[in-house]
């Protein structure tokens, strides 16, 4: 997922989400239906951010990367609080899904970093939606885009895809959430390549020791900084929102094509706000194999009344807290991000400086094999060992080197 370069972030008119001090315990203000909820879901409904805050248990490493990201956030606290307010329609479902997957609820912070909880956000790398899903990931997870519909901007499809991806990456990186987050940002192969390079140099392979892009090196520390700020919001004199459940989204399933303009007229919601929740419909018309839209619950009754006046449209409303979605396999348990972080909590600036110097010490090049070349000659020219060339390039038959082959060579700059 790539960083947003130029996107107009819209502060939507939120009817019930207000900024308050976290020590005020919220109460249930709205109940959409009579279906019995689990204890966990009931706590989420009372106030999702209050619930997330009380799930956090992490010791924050005292290193410069985290401190720098924390300072950036606190320097722009008004913007940060506004972004938290924007999460109101979405946060209930996201936290519910994470809990049902036995995954850390703090992963709900990812859309804050990726898009500031803006469905219409788009990056220079063509990543889109709350979770900034890139086209190749969308294709791998079956999100088929066309000229009128982009499922990466569909709240349910994008959220389920992002959580599936996080689950997959966490399994690939043996439960290490810092590496998982790095891979979510930079890509699985990029992180694996960095790990492989460190292994070849006898360096540790935890996140703090890897040589990744500047963006990724900031991404993970920012996530940890956000956890610390949310957990200790009183200390930082920062207000978390308390949200009204009636402003969370419901899904309205339809059996006929209809314009978003008509939906806005029927429900009383502003067109701009409706477009934010239904950014997937690029032509502002609900059409295709799945006729559905998202709207805050507070507008649902008025919409139902008007739609039912038309015999051709038979709407069905589903509270997202009761929505059963097709997801990937649910693991028996996931370690909290705190568990991963606590393993490396003693890594300090001295350690990080050492890792940085080691990365600067080596330069990696790609060598194009020429006529007359052999491994011994190439190794001698670059002051490396033949055994290192074999290891770096996984060579099994040393006598089959031919012109045009490409070899990876790690040059030790200290020997030049």
C-alpha positions in Angstrom: 0.0 0.0 0.0 1.5 3.3 -1.1 1.5 6.7 0.4 -1.1 9.2 -0.8 0.3 12.0 -2.8 -2.6 14.3 -3.7 -6.0 13.6 -2.4 -8.7 16.0 -1.2 -9.5 14.7 2.3 -13.1 15.5 3.1 -14.3 16.2 6.6 -17.8 14.7 6.4 -20.6 16.2 8.4 -20.9 13.8 11.3 -24.2 14.0 13.1 -23.3 12.3 16.4 -19.6 11.7 16.6 -18.1 14.2 19.1 -14.7 14.8 20.5 -14.5 14.0 24.2 -11.9 13.0 26.8 -11.4 9.2 26.9 -12.1 9.0 30.7 -15.8 9.6 30.0 -17.3 6.1 29.5 -19.8 6.2 26.5 -23.2 4.6 26.7 -25.4 2.9 24.0 -27.3 5.6 22.2 -28.9 3.7 19.4 -30.1 0.2 18.8 -30.8 -0.7 15.2 -32.6 -4.0 15.7 -33.5 -6.6 18.2 -31.0 -9.3 17.2 -29.0 -10.3 20.3 -25.3 -9.3 20.1 -22.3 -10.9 21.8 -20.8 -9.2 24.8 -17.8 -8.1 22.6 -20.1 -6.6 19.9 -22.1 -4.8 22.6 -18.9 -3.2 23.9 -17.8 -2.2 20.4 -21.2 -0.6 19.8 -20.9 1.5 23.0 -17.8 3.1 21.7 -15.4 1.5 19.2 -12.4 3.7 20.0 -12.9 3.3 23.7 -12.9 -0.5 23.1 -9.7 -0.4 21.0 -8.0 1.8 23.6 -8.7 -0.7 26.4 -7.3 -3.6 24.3 -3.9 -2.0 23.9 -1.0 -3.3 26.0 2.3 -2.3 24.6 5.7 -1.0 25.7 6.9 1.6 23.3 10.6 1.4 22.4 12.5 4.6 23.0 14.1 5.0 19.6 14.3 8.0 17.3 12.1 6.6 14.5 9.1 6.2 16.8 9.7 9.5 18.5 9.9 11.4 15.2 6.6 9.9 14.0 4.9 10.7 17.3 6.1 14.3 17.2 4.7 14.7 13.6 1.3 13.4 14.7 1.1 15.6 17.9 2.3 18.6 16.0 -0.9 18.3 13.8 -3.2 17.1 16.5 -6.3 18.9 15.1 -5.8 17.0 11.8 -5.4 13.8 13.6 -8.6 14.3 15.7 -10.5 15.1 12.5 -9.3 11.9 10.9 -10.4 9.9 13.9 -13.9 11.6 13.6 -14.0 10.5 10.0 -13.7 6.9 11.0 -17.2 6.8 12.7 -19.2 5.2 9.9 -16.6 2.4 9.4 -14.9 1.7 12.7 -17.6 -0.6 14.1 -17.5 -3.1 11.3 -13.6 -3.1 11.1 -13.1 -3.8 14.8 -15.8 -6.5 14.7 -14.1 -8.2 11.8 -10.7 -8.1 13.5 -12.1 -9.6 16.7 -13.9 -12.3 14.8 -10.6 -13.3 13.1 -8.8 -13.2 16.5 -6.6 -10.5 15.1 -5.3 -7.4 17.0 -7.9 -4.6 17.0 -5.2 -2.0 16.7 -5.0 -2.9 13.0 -8.0 -0.6 12.7 -5.3 2.1 12.8 -4.1 1.2 9.3 -6.7 3.2 7.4 -5.7 6.2 9.5 -2.2 5.9 8.0 -3.3 4.8 4.5 -6.1 7.1 3.7 -7.1 9.1 6.8 -10.3 7.0 6.6 -11.2 8.6 3.2 -12.9 6.1 0.8 -12.1 8.4 -2.2 -8.3 8.5 -1.5 -6.1 7.6 -4.4 -2.3 7.4 -4.5 0.3 8.0 -7.2 0.7 4.2 -7.4 -3.0 3.9 -8.1 -3.8 2.5 -4.7 -7.4 3.2 -3.8 -9.9 3.3 -0.9 -9.7 3.2 2.9 -7.0 0.5 2.8 -5.2 1.8 -0.3 -5.3 -1.5 -2.2 -3.2 -1.5 -5.3 -4.5 -3.0 -8.6 -2.3 -6.2 -8.5 -3.5 -7.0 -5.0 -7.1 -6.4 -6.1 -6.6 -8.9 -9.0 -5.1 -11.5 -6.7 -8.0 -11.3 -4.3 -10.7 -11.4 -7.0 -11.7 -7.7 -6.9 -12.7 -7.1 -10.5 -12.9 -3.5 -11.5 -14.7 -2.1 -14.5 -15.7 1.3 -15.9 -18.5 1.9 -13.4 -17.5 -0.1 -10.3 -14.2 -0.2 -8.3 -14.5 -2.8 -5.5 -11.4 -1.4 -3.8 -13.6 1.5 -2.8 -16.4 -0.8 -1.6 -16.3 -0.7 2.2 -17.1 -4.4 2.8 -15.0 -5.8 -0.1 -12.0 -3.7 0.6 -12.0 -4.3 4.4 -12.4 -8.1 4.0 -9.6 -8.1 1.4 -7.2 -6.0 3.5 -7.8 -8.3 6.6 -7.3 -11.4 4.4 -4.1 -9.9 3.2 -2.9 -9.1 6.7 -3.7 -12.6 7.9 -1.8 -14.1 5.0 1.2 -11.9 5.5 1.3 -12.5 9.2 1.4 -16.2 8.6 4.2 -15.8 6.0 6.3 -13.8 8.5 5.8 -16.3 11.3 3.5 -14.1 13.4 5.8 -11.0 13.3 3.4 -8.0 13.1 6.1 -5.5 12.4 7.3 -7.4 9.4 3.6 -7.9 8.4 3.0 -4.2 8.4 6.2 -3.5 6.5 5.1 -6.1 3.9 1.6 -4.5 3.7 3.3 -1.2 2.8 6.2 -2.3 0.7 5.1 -5.7 -0.6 6.0 -9.2 0.6 8.8 -9.8 -1.8 10.6 -6.5 -1.0 10.6 -7.4 2.7 11.8 -11.0 2.0 14.6 -9.6 -0.2 15.7 -7.3 2.7 15.6 -10.3 5.1 17.7 -12.4 2.7 20.3 -9.7 2.4 20.6 -9.4 6.2 20.9 -13.1 6.5 23.8 -13.1 4.0 25.6 -10.6 6.1 24.9 -12.3 9.5 22.7 -9.4 10.6 19.4 -9.7 12.5 16.2 -10.0 10.5 13.8 -8.1 12.6 12.1 -5.0 11.2 14.5 -2.5 12.9 17.5 -4.1 11.3 16.2 -4.2 7.7 17.1 -1.8 4.9 13.8 -0.8 3.4 12.4 2.3 1.6 12.2 5.5 3.5 8.4 5.3 3.4 8.3 1.8 4.9 10.9 2.8 7.5 8.5 5.5 8.6 5.3 3.4 8.2 5.8 0.9 11.0 7.1 3.4 13.6 4.1 5.6 12.8 1.8 2.7 13.5 3.5 2.1 16.9 3.4 5.8 17.6 -0.4 5.8 17.0 -0.9 2.9 19.4 1.0 4.9 22.1 -1.0 8.0 21.4 -4.4 6.2 21.4 -3.5 4.3 24.6 -2.3 7.4 26.5 -4.6 10.0 24.9 -5.1 11.7 28.3 -1.3 12.1 28.8 -1.0 13.7 25.3 -4.1 15.9 25.9 -5.6 14.5 22.8 -9.4 13.8 22.5 -10.7 10.5 21.2 -14.2 10.5 19.6 -17.2 9.0 21.1 -19.5 7.9 18.3 -23.2 7.4 17.9 -24.1 3.9 16.6 -26.9 5.4 14.5 -24.2 6.9 12.3 -22.5 3.6 11.5 -23.2 2.2 8.1 -25.9 -0.3 7.1 -26.0 -2.1 3.8 -29.0 -1.7 1.6 -29.5 -4.5 -0.9 -31.6 -3.7 -4.0 -33.0 -5.7 -6.9 -32.8 -2.9 -9.5 -30.5 -0.2 -10.8 -30.9 3.2 -9.2 -28.9 6.4 -9.2 -27.2 7.8 -6.1 -28.9 11.1 -6.8 -32.3 9.4 -6.3 -31.0 7.7 -3.1 -30.0 11.1 -1.8 -33.4 12.6 -2.5 -35.2 9.7 -0.9 -33.1 9.5 2.3 -32.3 13.2 2.9 -28.5 12.6 3.0 -26.3 15.0 1.2 -25.0 13.9 -2.2 -21.4 14.5 -1.1 -21.7 12.3 2.0 -23.5 9.6 0.0 -20.7 9.6 -2.6 -18.1 9.1 0.2 -19.8 6.0 1.5 -20.4 4.6 -2.0 -17.2 5.7 -3.8 -17.1 2.3 -5.6 -19.8 3.5 -8.0 -17.7 5.5 -10.4 -20.7 6.6 -12.5 -22.9 7.5 -9.5 -25.3 4.7 -10.5 -25.8 1.5 -8.6 -25.7 -1.3 -11.2 -24.0 -4.6 -11.9 -24.2 -8.1 -10.3 -24.5 -6.7 -6.8 -27.1 -4.0 -6.3 -26.2 -2.6 -2.9 -25.2 0.7 -1.2 -24.1 1.9 2.2 -25.8 4.6 4.2 -25.7 5.7 7.9 -28.5 3.9 9.8 -30.1 7.3 10.8 -31.1 7.7 7.1 -32.2 4.1 6.5 -35.9 4.3 7.5 -36.7 7.3 5.3 -35.0 5.5 2.4 -36.9 2.3 3.0 -40.2 4.1 3.0 -39.5 5.9 -0.3 -38.1 2.8 -2.0 -41.0 0.6 -1.1 -43.3 3.0 -2.8 -41.9 1.7 -6.0 -42.9 -1.9 -6.5 -40.0 -2.5 -8.8 -37.4 -2.0 -6.0 -37.4 -4.3 -3.0 -34.8 -3.1 -0.5 -33.3 -5.1 2.3 -31.3 -3.5 5.1 -28.5 -5.3 6.9 -26.8 -4.0 10.1 -23.1 -4.5 9.5 -22.6 -5.8 13.0 -24.8 -8.7 12.0 -23.4 -9.2 8.5 -22.0 -12.6 7.7 -19.3 -12.2 5.1 -17.2 -14.7 3.1 -13.8 -14.5 4.6 -10.6 -16.5 4.7 -9.9 -19.2 7.3 -10.1 -18.0 10.9 -6.9 -18.8 12.7 -7.2 -20.2 16.2 -5.3 -17.1 17.5 -3.0 -14.3 16.5 -0.5 -12.7 18.7 -1.2 -9.0 19.5 1.2 -6.5 17.9 2.4 -5.8 21.4 3.8 -9.4 21.6 5.9 -8.8 18.5 7.0 -5.3 19.6 7.9 -6.4 23.1 10.4 -8.9 21.7 12.3 -5.9 20.2 11.5 -3.3 22.9 15.2 -3.1 24.0 16.4 -2.1 20.5 17.6 1.5 20.9 19.2 4.2 18.8 22.7 2.7 19.2 21.4 -0.6 17.6 19.6 1.2 14.8 22.7 3.3 14.0 24.8 0.1 13.8 22.3 -1.4 11.4 22.3 1.7 9.3 26.1 1.8 9.1 26.1 -1.9 8.0 23.7 -1.2 5.2 25.8 1.8 4.0 28.9 -0.5 4.1 27.6 -2.6 1.3 26.5 -1.9 -2.2 24.6 -4.4 -4.2 25.0 -4.5 -8.0 23.8 -6.7 -10.8 26.6 -8.0 -13.0 26.0 -9.1 -16.6 28.2 -12.0 -17.5 30.5 -11.5 -20.5 32.4 -13.8 -22.8 35.4 -15.3 -21.1 34.0 -14.8 -17.6 34.0 -17.4 -14.9 33.2 -17.2 -11.2 36.8 -17.1 -10.1 37.5 -14.1 -12.4 34.4 -12.2 -11.4 35.0 -12.8 -7.7 38.6 -11.6 -7.9 37.5 -8.4 -9.8 35.0 -7.5 -7.1 37.1 -8.6 -4.1 34.5 -11.2 -3.0 34.7 -15.0 -2.6 33.5 -17.6 -5.1 31.5 -19.2 -2.3 29.7 -15.9 -1.7 28.8 -15.6 -5.4 27.4 -19.1 -5.3 25.4 -18.4 -2.1 24.0 -15.0 -3.3 22.9 -16.4 -6.6 21.9 -20.0 -5.6 24.3 -21.4 -8.2 24.2 -25.2 -8.4 26.3 -25.8 -11.5 29.4 -23.5 -11.5 30.5 -24.6 -14.9 27.3 -23.6 -16.7 27.8 -19.8 -16.5 27.1 -18.2 -19.8 27.1 -14.7 -21.4 24.0 -12.7 -20.6 23.5 -14.3 -17.1 22.9 -11.8 -14.3 24.7 -12.2 -11.0 24.0 -10.4 -7.7 27.1 -9.1 -6.1 27.4 -7.5 -2.6 30.4 -5.2 -2.6 32.0 -4.4 0.8 32.8 -0.6 0.5 35.2 -0.8 3.4 37.5 -2.9 1.3 37.7 -0.5 -1.6 
